[in-house]
Amino acid sequence: MIPPVSSVPAATGSVAASGATRAPADGFGDTIASALEAVSQAEFDADALATDVALGGDTSVQELMVAMTKASLSVDLLVQVRNKAVEAYQEIMRMQI
């Protein structure tokens, strides 16, 4: 089951992409690190399911597609957050003191 968008770990820091409960992050860096771990785990899960399907395992194609879509959306979200962070940094650097 895919969690709703409001419980994305990068936004709250309390729920992992896999749905497991996690302690709240101490700071921004910890939140980013946990989001990166969640994205990486989603990619590893999708890769493992793809291997299982390719080898004729018990995984259905539907499960594989859900995992691949979840991983793809996680990466897309991560890229958008990175882009916004870079834009914010550039805007701060353009400020005159």
Z-matrix of the N, CA and C atoms (Angstrom, degrees):
N
C 1 1.442
C 2 1.523 1 109.34
N 3 1.300 2 117.71 1 132.18
C 4 1.456 3 122.79 2 -178.84
C 5 1.524 4 108.78 3 -88.75
N 6 1.357 5 117.54 4 128.40
C 7 1.456 6 119.59 5 179.76
C 8 1.526 7 110.48 6 -69.63
N 9 1.333 8 117.43 7 154.46
C 10 1.463 9 120.08 8 178.78
C 11 1.523 10 111.08 9 -65.97
N 12 1.320 11 116.05 10 162.35
C 13 1.458 12 122.37 11 -176.32
C 14 1.523 13 111.18 12 -61.00
N 15 1.326 14 118.34 13 -31.76
C 16 1.452 15 120.48 14 -177.72
C 17 1.517 16 113.30 15 -65.87
N 18 1.336 17 118.69 16 -15.40
C 19 1.459 18 120.21 17 -179.04
C 20 1.528 19 112.11 18 -107.78
N 21 1.327 20 117.38 19 28.22
C 22 1.460 21 121.52 20 177.43
C 23 1.521 22 107.96 21 -65.46
N 24 1.350 23 118.48 22 131.52
C 25 1.461 24 120.45 23 -174.66
C 26 1.518 25 114.14 24 -62.87
N 27 1.307 26 117.46 25 -30.87
C 28 1.461 27 119.80 26 -179.89
C 29 1.522 28 110.98 27 -66.14
N 30 1.342 29 117.14 28 -27.72
C 31 1.452 30 120.37 29 -178.07
C 32 1.520 31 112.23 30 -85.19
N 33 1.331 32 117.50 31 -37.07
C 34 1.460 33 119.77 32 -174.92
C 35 1.508 34 113.51 33 -108.97
N 36 1.324 35 117.97 34 -33.53
C 37 1.447 36 120.85 35 -178.27
C 38 1.510 37 114.25 36 78.44
N 39 1.354 38 118.32 37 1.36
C 40 1.451 39 119.68 38 -176.27
C 41 1.518 40 113.31 39 -110.08
N 42 1.321 41 119.05 40 -17.54
C 43 1.455 42 121.42 41 -179.11
C 44 1.518 43 108.20 42 -125.55
N 45 1.324 44 116.52 43 127.44
C 46 1.460 45 120.87 44 179.25
C 47 1.509 46 109.98 45 -78.07
N 48 1.330 47 116.69 46 163.69
C 49 1.464 48 121.04 47 179.71
C 50 1.516 49 111.08 48 -61.68
N 51 1.319 50 117.43 49 -27.94
C 52 1.462 51 120.31 50 179.56
C 53 1.510 52 111.61 51 -82.08
N 54 1.336 53 118.57 52 -4.60
C 55 1.449 54 121.64 53 178.73
C 56 1.521 55 112.97 54 94.73
N 57 1.320 56 119.18 55 -2.03
C 58 1.457 57 121.78 56 -179.63
C 59 1.523 58 109.88 57 -76.29
N 60 1.318 59 116.23 58 145.00
C 61 1.456 60 120.98 59 179.27
C 62 1.512 61 109.16 60 -77.59
N 63 1.320 62 115.24 61 139.84
C 64 1.457 63 121.52 62 -176.52
C 65 1.528 64 107.86 63 -136.01
N 66 1.321 65 116.97 64 148.47
C 67 1.460 66 121.32 65 177.57
C 68 1.524 67 109.44 66 -66.37
N 69 1.337 68 118.03 67 145.84
C 70 1.457 69 119.96 68 179.64
C 71 1.524 70 111.22 69 -61.32
N 72 1.315 71 115.03 70 145.99
C 73 1.460 72 121.06 71 -179.35
C 74 1.525 73 109.78 72 -73.67
N 75 1.333 74 116.62 73 150.24
C 76 1.459 75 121.34 74 -178.68
C 77 1.517 76 112.39 75 -78.79
N 78 1.315 77 117.83 76 -30.66
C 79 1.449 78 119.90 77 -176.97
C 80 1.506 79 111.70 78 -155.57
N 81 1.322 80 114.18 79 -174.53
C 82 1.461 81 120.14 80 -178.06
C 83 1.521 82 111.35 81 -62.22
N 84 1.323 83 116.98 82 -43.02
C 85 1.464 84 120.96 83 179.98
C 86 1.522 85 112.01 84 -61.42
N 87 1.333 86 116.08 85 -40.73
C 88 1.464 87 119.98 86 178.47
C 89 1.527 88 111.13 87 -66.94
N 90 1.332 89 116.09 88 -36.90
C 91 1.463 90 120.35 89 178.28
C 92 1.522 91 110.16 90 -64.31
N 93 1.323 92 116.73 91 -44.12
C 94 1.461 93 121.10 92 178.50
C 95 1.522 94 110.60 93 -64.51
N 96 1.326 95 116.54 94 -42.21
C 97 1.469 96 120.46 95 179.84
C 98 1.524 97 110.92 96 -62.84
N 99 1.329 98 117.28 97 -41.90
C 100 1.468 99 119.20 98 179.14
C 101 1.522 100 111.24 99 -68.33
N 102 1.333 101 117.15 100 -33.99
C 103 1.469 102 119.98 101 176.97
C 104 1.525 103 110.45 102 -66.54
N 105 1.329 104 116.79 103 -40.85
C 106 1.463 105 120.41 104 177.61
C 107 1.524 106 111.05 105 -63.54
N 108 1.329 107 116.55 106 -40.07
C 109 1.462 108 120.09 107 177.42
C 110 1.524 109 111.23 108 -63.71
N 111 1.332 110 116.76 109 -40.17
C 112 1.462 111 120.68 110 -179.96
C 113 1.525 112 110.89 111 -65.39
N 114 1.330 113 117.27 112 -41.05
C 115 1.465 114 121.25 113 178.35
C 116 1.523 115 110.00 114 -65.54
N 117 1.320 116 115.75 115 -44.02
C 118 1.459 117 119.94 116 178.87
C 119 1.520 118 111.23 117 -61.73
N 120 1.331 119 117.26 118 -42.11
C 121 1.463 120 121.02 119 179.23
C 122 1.524 121 111.17 120 -64.93
N 123 1.327 122 117.55 121 -39.43
C 124 1.465 123 120.64 122 178.23
C 125 1.526 124 110.30 123 -62.83
N 126 1.334 125 116.85 124 -38.90
C 127 1.467 126 119.91 125 178.00
C 128 1.533 127 111.10 126 -67.92
N 129 1.328 128 117.07 127 -41.51
C 130 1.468 129 120.24 128 178.29
C 131 1.528 130 111.17 129 -63.60
N 132 1.340 131 116.24 130 -40.84
C 133 1.469 132 120.18 131 178.81
C 134 1.527 133 110.98 132 -62.53
N 135 1.335 134 116.31 133 -44.68
C 136 1.464 135 119.98 134 179.32
C 137 1.523 136 110.87 135 -63.89
N 138 1.330 137 116.82 136 -39.38
C 139 1.462 138 120.73 137 178.89
C 140 1.527 139 110.92 138 -65.06
N 141 1.326 140 116.64 139 -41.36
C 142 1.468 141 120.16 140 179.24
C 143 1.527 142 110.96 141 -64.89
N 144 1.332 143 116.95 142 -40.01
C 145 1.467 144 120.06 143 177.97
C 146 1.526 145 110.96 144 -67.40
N 147 1.328 146 117.06 145 -37.66
C 148 1.473 147 120.06 146 178.08
C 149 1.522 148 110.37 147 -63.97
N 150 1.305 149 116.52 148 -40.85
C 151 1.466 150 120.26 149 177.29
C 152 1.524 151 110.59 150 -63.73
N 153 1.334 152 116.01 151 -41.95
C 154 1.463 153 120.30 152 179.70
C 155 1.529 154 111.31 153 -63.15
N 156 1.330 155 116.81 154 -42.21
C 157 1.472 156 120.26 155 178.25
C 158 1.525 157 109.92 156 -65.11
N 159 1.326 158 117.26 157 -42.62
C 160 1.467 159 121.17 158 -178.73
C 161 1.527 160 111.80 159 -63.93
N 162 1.324 161 116.60 160 -31.81
C 163 1.463 162 120.67 161 -179.68
C 164 1.524 163 113.05 162 -89.69
N 165 1.342 164 116.65 163 2.56
C 166 1.464 165 120.50 164 177.95
C 167 1.512 166 113.50 165 80.83
N 168 1.318 167 117.25 166 28.65
C 169 1.465 168 121.85 167 -179.81
C 170 1.514 169 112.61 168 -74.28
N 171 1.318 170 115.26 169 -168.12
C 172 1.467 171 121.96 170 -176.34
C 173 1.520 172 113.70 171 -81.68
N 174 1.300 173 118.63 172 -8.05
C 175 1.460 174 121.98 173 -178.08
C 176 1.523 175 110.46 174 -71.92
N 177 1.339 176 115.39 175 132.60
C 178 1.468 177 119.29 176 178.58
C 179 1.530 178 109.73 177 -84.35
N 180 1.314 179 115.10 178 160.73
C 181 1.464 180 120.76 179 178.78
C 182 1.530 181 109.80 180 -65.02
N 183 1.331 182 116.79 181 -32.99
C 184 1.467 183 120.11 182 178.97
C 185 1.527 184 110.74 183 -64.16
N 186 1.332 185 117.23 184 -42.66
C 187 1.460 186 120.61 185 177.71
C 188 1.523 187 110.78 186 -62.79
N 189 1.321 188 115.83 187 -40.02
C 190 1.456 189 120.60 188 178.20
C 191 1.521 190 110.74 189 -62.71
N 192 1.319 191 117.10 190 -45.82
C 193 1.467 192 120.53 191 -178.90
C 194 1.527 193 111.30 192 -64.19
N 195 1.328 194 117.44 193 -38.62
C 196 1.463 195 120.19 194 177.73
C 197 1.520 196 110.03 195 -64.10
N 198 1.328 197 117.15 196 -45.34
C 199 1.464 198 120.70 197 179.78
C 200 1.524 199 111.42 198 -64.54
N 201 1.331 200 117.17 199 -40.50
C 202 1.463 201 120.22 200 179.47
C 203 1.531 202 111.07 201 -67.08
N 204 1.320 203 116.86 202 -39.86
C 205 1.462 204 120.65 203 178.15
C 206 1.519 205 110.40 204 -66.48
N 207 1.325 206 116.49 205 -41.10
C 208 1.464 207 120.71 206 177.70
C 209 1.528 208 110.57 207 -60.95
N 210 1.323 209 116.80 208 -44.36
C 211 1.468 210 120.82 209 178.80
C 212 1.525 211 110.51 210 -64.73
N 213 1.309 212 117.00 211 -42.32
C 214 1.462 213 121.12 212 -179.94
C 215 1.530 214 111.27 213 -63.35
N 216 1.324 215 116.65 214 -44.50
C 217 1.462 216 120.24 215 178.85
C 218 1.527 217 111.23 216 -66.15
N 219 1.321 218 116.89 217 -35.85
C 220 1.460 219 120.40 218 177.55
C 221 1.524 220 110.81 219 -63.73
N 222 1.315 221 116.47 220 -43.11
C 223 1.467 222 120.41 221 178.62
C 224 1.524 223 110.00 222 -66.23
N 225 1.327 224 117.23 223 -42.17
C 226 1.468 225 120.48 224 178.24
C 227 1.533 226 111.05 225 -60.05
N 228 1.335 227 116.34 226 -43.26
C 229 1.462 228 120.20 227 178.64
C 230 1.523 229 110.42 228 -63.91
N 231 1.313 230 116.40 229 -43.04
C 232 1.460 231 120.77 230 179.06
C 233 1.524 232 111.27 231 -60.87
N 234 1.318 233 117.55 232 -42.23
C 235 1.463 234 121.71 233 178.96
C 236 1.529 235 110.47 234 -64.37
N 237 1.322 236 117.13 235 -41.40
C 238 1.465 237 120.17 236 179.54
C 239 1.530 238 111.21 237 -65.86
N 240 1.328 239 117.28 238 -39.68
C 241 1.466 240 120.52 239 177.36
C 242 1.527 241 109.55 240 -64.26
N 243 1.330 242 116.63 241 -42.51
C 244 1.467 243 120.25 242 177.43
C 245 1.520 244 110.51 243 -60.41
N 246 1.340 245 116.90 244 -45.11
C 247 1.466 246 120.67 245 -179.87
C 248 1.522 247 111.29 246 -60.36
N 249 1.324 248 116.84 247 -41.80
C 250 1.469 249 120.27 248 179.33
C 251 1.525 250 110.74 249 -66.84
N 252 1.320 251 117.07 250 -37.77
C 253 1.463 252 120.08 251 178.33
C 254 1.526 253 110.42 252 -65.80
N 255 1.321 254 117.71 253 -41.23
C 256 1.468 255 121.32 254 177.93
C 257 1.524 256 109.98 255 -64.99
N 258 1.324 257 117.57 256 -42.42
C 259 1.463 258 120.72 257 177.50
C 260 1.520 259 111.26 258 -61.01
N 261 1.342 260 116.89 259 -42.59
C 262 1.458 261 120.40 260 179.17
C 263 1.523 262 110.73 261 -64.08
N 264 1.323 263 116.74 262 -42.53
C 265 1.472 264 120.89 263 178.01
C 266 1.531 265 110.43 264 -60.93
N 267 1.327 266 116.73 265 -45.47
C 268 1.465 267 120.28 266 -179.43
C 269 1.521 268 110.94 267 -64.15
N 270 1.326 269 116.58 268 -37.32
C 271 1.460 270 120.12 269 178.83
C 272 1.514 271 110.53 270 -66.47
N 273 1.314 272 117.69 271 -40.55
C 274 1.460 273 121.50 272 177.71
C 275 1.525 274 109.95 273 -64.74
N 276 1.317 275 117.67 274 -40.17
C 277 1.465 276 120.56 275 179.95
C 278 1.534 277 111.82 276 -67.16
N 279 1.326 278 117.89 277 -26.08
C 280 1.469 279 121.19 278 178.75
C 281 1.521 280 112.42 279 -80.78
N 282 1.328 281 117.11 280 -14.18
C 283 1.472 282 119.53 281 -178.70
C 284 1.524 283 110.15 282 -67.22
N 285 1.320 284 113.76 283 140.94
C 286 1.463 285 119.31 284 176.93
C 287 1.520 286 108.61 285 -99.29
N 288 1.306 287 114.19 286 137.96
C 289 1.482 288 118.20 287 -178.75
C 290 1.490 289 110.27 288 -97.45
